[in-house]
Amino acid sequence: MLPTILKIVFTISLIIIGYIFSRIIYRKFNFLLEYRNHNESSDIKISVIIPSRNEQDNLPIILDSILNQDYKNIEVIVVDDNSSDNTFDVASSYGVNVLSIKNKPSEWKGKTWACQKGAEISKGDFLLFIDADVYFKKDAISNIVKKYAKEQKVISIIPYHNTGSFIEQFSLFFNVVGVGAVGACRDKKIGLYGPVIFIDKRQFNDIGGFSSVKYSVIEDVDLGSKLTENNIDYDLIFGKGQISYRMYKKDLLQISRGWIKNFAFGASRMSFLSFLLVFFFVSAYISTFINVIKYSINFDYLLLSIFVFLYMFLVIELHRIAKNVGNFSVFSILLYPIFIIYFLIIFIISSFKKIFKLKSIWKERKV
C-alpha cells in the first residue's frame, strides 16, 4: 500500500511541477498592439519582402492588407520562387515589384534564397520579411515602426494563428510548445520567428543576411543566433489583434509535413534548461490524461476525482496560453489528449528524420 501511495504522490508532484514550469515558460505575453500609442516616424523607408512559392491563393489576402496600410512609406517586393501556379501573374496584377527566381542553388534551403534575392533589390532602409500566408490589420506596420522607434531592436512577430477548420486545430501543441521553446514569453530567446521579421538593412547586411543561414531548414532560429553573435538585440512579440496567419490549412498531410520539417530541428537548438521546462510541461499533460483513463478503468473514484480535477486545472492553464497564440476552441482544449498524441507522433517522426538525416517533402521540394 505504501509504495502505491508514494507512487501516486510522486505522480501528482510531477504534474504540479509541470504546471509551475508552465507559469515560468509562459509568464508574459508582449503584444504589438501595446505600441499603438507611441510615436512613429514616417521617414523610415520600409521594403516589404514576401517570398512566395505556389501562393496564388494567399497573395491577394496579404497584398490587400499591405497595400491598405496607413503607413505609406513602403515598397512591396514579391519574390516568385519558381512557382508552378499563377503566383507571378497574381502578384503582378497588384502593381508591386515582382522578382521571379529559378535555379536555386542546392545549398540554399527553404525560403532563404528568395528572401536574400528580395533584399538585394530592395531600396528601403528597413526590411520587413513576411510569409505569404500572413495578413495585417491596417495599422500593423505603423505599430511595428512605433515599437522600433521606442526600443531600437530587431523585431520578430508571432502571428495569431487563425484556424479555419477542425483539422487546423491539430497545430495546437506545436504553436504552444513552439513559442515556449524559442523563449517568446521569457527574457532569454533562442531565435527569431520566421513569418514576420523587421530589421535595419545595415544590420541585416552586417550579419551576412540570409546567406549566413542558407544551409538551415530553420533559418529564423539561426538568424537570431547570428544576431546574438554580432551583439544585435532582438525581441519576439505576439501579433494577436494586429497580425494573423492561416498556416497548413489544406489537410492533415500538409500540417504533418510542415511540422515534421521544422520541429525536431527547432528542439535541437534549445538550451538544456529550456528543454527541461518544456519536457515537464508536456509530461504533466500526458501523465494527467493517462491517469484519468487508468482510474476510470479501475473504477477508483477517489483517485479519478483527483486526476479529473488536475485535468481541468491544466485545461484552464492551456486555455490561458493558447488564447494568445491562436483561436483554438475550448472544445479542442478540453480534448487536448487527441492533439498531444498527434504532437508526440510528429515529433518522433521529425526526430527520426533528423537523426538519420532523411529528407522531408515541403512545397514539392525535398528539404
MIKOLSE-340342 format. One line per field, with one value per residue (C-alpha): x, y, z. Coordinates in steps of 0.25 Angstrom, whole numbers, plus 2048, in hexadecimal, padded with zeros to 3 digits. Each point is the difference from the previous one (the first is absolute). Layout:
REM MIKOLSE-340342
u <- (X | ...)
v <- (Y | ...)
w <- (Z | ...)
END
This chain:
REM MIKOLSE-340342
u <- (800 | 80B | 808 | 7F3 | 7FD | 80E | 7FF | 7F3 | 806 | 80C | 7F7 | 7F7 | 80D | 806 | 7F3 | 800 | 80F | 7FB | 7F6 | 80A | 80A | 7F4 | 7FF | 80F | 800 | 7F3 | 802 | 7FE | 7FA | 805 | 7F6 | 802 | 7F3 | 806 | 809 | 7F5 | 801 | 80F | 805 | 805 | 808 | 7FB | 80E | 803 | 800 | 7FC | 802 | 7F5 | 805 | 7F7 | 807 | 7F5 | 800 | 7F2 | 7F9 | 7F6 | 7F4 | 807 | 806 | 7F3 | 7FE | 80E | 801 | 7F3 | 804 | 80D | 7FC | 7F5 | 809 | 7FF | 80F | 804 | 80F | 802 | 803 | 7FB | 808 | 7FA | 80B | 7FA | 808 | 7FF | 7F1 | 7F8 | 7F3 | 7FC | 807 | 808 | 7F3 | 7F8 | 80C | 802 | 7F1 | 802 | 80A | 80B | 80E | 801 | 80D | 800 | 80B | 804 | 80B | 802 | 80E | 7FF | 807 | 7F5 | 7F5 | 7F1 | 7FD | 80E | 803 | 7F3 | 802 | 80E | 7FD | 7F5 | 809 | 80A | 7F7 | 7F9 | 801 | 7FB | 808 | 7F9 | 7FC | 7F3 | 7FF | 7F2 | 7FB | 7F5 | 7F6 | 801 | 7F6 | 801 | 7F6 | 800 | 809 | 80A | 80C | 7FE | 800 | 80D | 807 | 7FB | 806 | 80D | 801 | 7FE | 809 | 80A | 800 | 7FE | 7F1 | 7FB | 7F0 | 7F9 | 7F3 | 7F3 | 7FC | 7F3 | 7FB | 7F4 | 7FD | 800 | 80C | 808 | 7FE | 80B | 80A | 7FC | 80C | 80A | 7FC | 800 | 80D | 807 | 7FE | 805 | 80C | 805 | 7FE | 7F6 | 7FA | 80D | 80C | 80A | 7FC | 807 | 7FC | 7F6 | 7F2 | 800 | 7F3 | 803 | 80D | 804 | 80E | 809 | 806 | 80E | 7FF | 7FB | 80C | 809 | 7FC | 801 | 7F1 | 7FA | 80D | 805 | 7F5 | 7FE | 802 | 7F6 | 7F2 | 7FC | 807 | 7F8 | 806 | 80E | 7FE | 7FD | 80D | 808 | 7FA | 804 | 80E | 801 | 7FB | 7F3 | 7F4 | 7F2 | 7F3 | 7F4 | 7F2 | 7F2 | 7F8 | 7F2 | 7F6 | 80A | 807 | 7FA | 803 | 7F9 | 80B | 7FF | 7F1 | 7FE | 800 | 806 | 80B | 805 | 7FF | 809 | 80A | 801 | 803 | 808 | 809 | 802 | 7FE | 80C | 80A | 7FA | 801 | 80E | 803 | 7FA | 809 | 7FF | 7F8 | 7F6 | 7FF | 7FE | 7F5 | 7F8 | 802 | 7FA | 7F5 | 7FC | 802 | 7F6 | 7F5 | 804 | 800 | 7F3 | 7F7 | 807 | 7FC | 7F2 | 7FF | 807 | 7F7 | 7F3 | 803 | 804 | 7F3 | 808 | 7F7 | 809 | 80C | 7F8 | 7FA | 80E | 805 | 7F4 | 802 | 80E | 7FC | 7F6 | 80B | 809 | 7F6 | 7FE | 80F | 800 | 7F5 | 807 | 80C | 7F9 | 7F7 | 80C | 806 | 7F3 | 7F1 | 801 | 7F2 | 7FC | 7FB | 80E | 807 | 7F7 | 803 | 80F | 804 | 7FD | 809 | 80B | 801 | 801 | 80B | 808 | 7FE | 805 | 80B | 805 | 800 | 807 | 80B | 802 | 802 | 809 | 809 | 801 | 801 | 7F3 | 7FA | 7F2 | 7F6 | 7FC | 7FA | 804 | 80E | 809 | 806)
v <- (800 | 80A | 7FE | 803 | 80C | 806 | 7FD | 808 | 80B | 800 | 801 | 80B | 808 | 7FF | 805 | 80C | 802 | 800 | 80B | 808 | 7FF | 804 | 80D | 802 | 7FD | 809 | 80A | 80C | 804 | 80C | 805 | 809 | 807 | 806 | 809 | 808 | 80C | 802 | 80A | 7FC | 806 | 7FF | 803 | 7F1 | 7FA | 7F1 | 7F5 | 7F5 | 7F3 | 7F5 | 7F2 | 7F9 | 7F1 | 7FC | 80B | 804 | 7FE | 807 | 80C | 808 | 800 | 804 | 80B | 806 | 801 | 806 | 80A | 805 | 803 | 80E | 800 | 804 | 801 | 7F2 | 7F8 | 7F2 | 7F5 | 7F3 | 7F5 | 7F5 | 7F4 | 7F7 | 7FE | 7F7 | 807 | 80F | 806 | 809 | 805 | 802 | 808 | 809 | 803 | 808 | 809 | 7FC | 7FD | 7F1 | 7F9 | 7F2 | 7F7 | 7F2 | 7F6 | 802 | 7FB | 7F2 | 805 | 80B | 7FA | 804 | 80E | 806 | 802 | 807 | 809 | 804 | 803 | 809 | 807 | 802 | 808 | 808 | 80F | 802 | 803 | 7F5 | 7F2 | 7F9 | 7F2 | 7FA | 7F2 | 7FF | 7FA | 80C | 80C | 80D | 80A | 80E | 806 | 7F4 | 806 | 80D | 7F8 | 7F9 | 80D | 806 | 7F4 | 801 | 80F | 7FD | 7F5 | 7FF | 7F1 | 7F6 | 7FC | 7F2 | 7FE | 7F4 | 801 | 7FC | 7F2 | 802 | 7F2 | 7FE | 7F1 | 7F5 | 7FA | 80C | 7FF | 7F4 | 80B | 804 | 7FA | 804 | 80E | 800 | 7F8 | 808 | 80D | 7FB | 7F9 | 80D | 808 | 809 | 801 | 802 | 809 | 7F6 | 7FD | 7F6 | 805 | 808 | 7FC | 7FF | 805 | 80E | 806 | 80F | 804 | 80C | 7FD | 804 | 7F6 | 7F5 | 803 | 7FF | 7F2 | 7FC | 7FF | 7F3 | 7FC | 7FD | 7F6 | 7FA | 7F2 | 801 | 7FA | 808 | 80D | 809 | 7FA | 800 | 80E | 804 | 7F9 | 808 | 80D | 7FC | 7FC | 80F | 806 | 804 | 800 | 7FB | 7FE | 7F6 | 805 | 7FB | 805 | 7FD | 80B | 805 | 7F5 | 7F2 | 7F4 | 7F4 | 7F5 | 7F2 | 801 | 7F6 | 7F3 | 7F8 | 7FB | 80F | 802 | 7F4 | 803 | 80E | 7FD | 7F4 | 809 | 80A | 7FA | 7F7 | 80A | 80B | 7F7 | 7FD | 80F | 801 | 801 | 7F5 | 808 | 804 | 7F2 | 7FB | 80B | 7FC | 7F1 | 801 | 809 | 7F6 | 7F4 | 806 | 800 | 7F2 | 7FA | 806 | 7FB | 7F2 | 7FF | 805 | 7F4 | 7F7 | 803 | 800 | 7F2 | 7FC | 806 | 807 | 80C | 807 | 801 | 802 | 80D | 805 | 7FE | 805 | 80D | 801 | 7FD | 80C | 809 | 7FD | 803 | 80E | 802 | 7FB | 80A | 80B | 7FE | 7FB | 80C | 809 | 7F8 | 7FC | 7FE | 7F2 | 7FC | 7FD | 7F3 | 7FC | 804 | 7F7 | 7F5 | 803 | 7F2 | 7FE | 80B | 7FD | 7F1 | 806 | 80A | 7F4 | 7F8 | 80B | 804 | 7F1 | 800 | 80D | 7FC | 7F3 | 807 | 80A | 7F5 | 7F8 | 80C | 7FC | 80B | 805 | 805 | 80E | 808 | 7F6 | 800 | 7F7 | 807)
w <- (800 | 804 | 7F3 | 7F8 | 808 | 7FE | 7F1 | 800 | 808 | 7F7 | 7F3 | 806 | 804 | 7F1 | 7FB | 809 | 7FC | 7F2 | 803 | 807 | 7F4 | 7F7 | 808 | 7FF | 7F1 | 7FD | 80A | 7F7 | 7F2 | 7F9 | 7F6 | 7F4 | 803 | 80C | 7F8 | 7F9 | 809 | 7FE | 7F6 | 7F2 | 7F5 | 7F1 | 7FC | 801 | 7F2 | 801 | 7F6 | 802 | 7FA | 7FE | 7FC | 7F8 | 7FB | 7FA | 808 | 7F6 | 80A | 80C | 7F8 | 7FE | 80F | 805 | 7F4 | 803 | 80F | 7FD | 7F5 | 809 | 80C | 806 | 7FF | 7F2 | 7FF | 7FB | 7F4 | 7FE | 7F9 | 7FE | 7FD | 7F7 | 804 | 7F4 | 801 | 7F8 | 802 | 7FD | 80B | 7F6 | 7F9 | 80D | 806 | 7F3 | 800 | 80C | 7FA | 80A | 7FD | 7FC | 7FF | 7FA | 804 | 7FB | 801 | 80F | 804 | 807 | 80D | 802 | 809 | 801 | 7FD | 803 | 7F1 | 7FE | 80C | 7FC | 7F2 | 804 | 80A | 7F5 | 7F7 | 80C | 801 | 80E | 80D | 807 | 7FC | 803 | 7FD | 7FF | 7FD | 7F6 | 809 | 809 | 801 | 807 | 806 | 7FA | 80B | 802 | 7F9 | 807 | 80D | 7FC | 7FD | 80D | 808 | 7F8 | 803 | 80F | 802 | 7F4 | 7FE | 7F5 | 801 | 7FD | 802 | 803 | 7F8 | 806 | 7FA | 7FA | 7FE | 7F7 | 802 | 80A | 7F9 | 802 | 80F | 7FF | 800 | 80F | 807 | 7F5 | 802 | 80F | 801 | 7F5 | 806 | 80D | 7FA | 7F9 | 80D | 7FB | 80E | 808 | 7FF | 7FA | 7F2 | 7F6 | 7F3 | 7F7 | 7FC | 7F1 | 7FB | 803 | 802 | 800 | 800 | 7FC | 7F3 | 805 | 80B | 7F6 | 7F7 | 80C | 804 | 7F1 | 7FE | 7FD | 7F9 | 80E | 803 | 7F2 | 804 | 80B | 800 | 80C | 7FB | 809 | 80D | 7FA | 7FB | 80F | 803 | 7F6 | 806 | 80E | 7FB | 7FB | 80D | 7F9 | 809 | 7FB | 806 | 7FE | 801 | 7FE | 7F4 | 806 | 7FC | 7F5 | 7F8 | 7FD | 7F7 | 7FC | 7FE | 7FB | 7FD | 7F5 | 808 | 80A | 7F7 | 7FD | 80F | 803 | 7F5 | 805 | 80F | 7FC | 7F8 | 80C | 80D | 804 | 7FA | 809 | 80C | 7FE | 801 | 80E | 80C | 80A | 80A | 7F6 | 7FB | 80F | 802 | 7F4 | 802 | 80E | 7FA | 7F6 | 809 | 80A | 7F6 | 7FB | 80E | 804 | 7F5 | 801 | 80F | 7FD | 7F6 | 80A | 80C | 7F7 | 7FC | 80F | 805 | 80A | 802 | 80B | 7F7 | 7F4 | 806 | 804 | 7F2 | 7F9 | 809 | 7FB | 7F2 | 800 | 808 | 7F4 | 7F6 | 806 | 7FF | 7F2 | 7FC | 807 | 7F7 | 7F3 | 7FF | 7FE | 7F4 | 7F8 | 800 | 806 | 805 | 80E | 7FA | 7FB | 80C | 808 | 7F7 | 800 | 801 | 7F1 | 7FD | 809 | 7FB | 7F2 | 804 | 806 | 7F3 | 7F7 | 80A | 800 | 7F0 | 7FF | 80A | 7F9 | 7F3 | 806 | 807 | 7F3 | 7F7 | 7F8 | 7F7 | 801 | 7F6 | 800 | 7F5 | 7F6 | 804 | 809 | 80B)
END
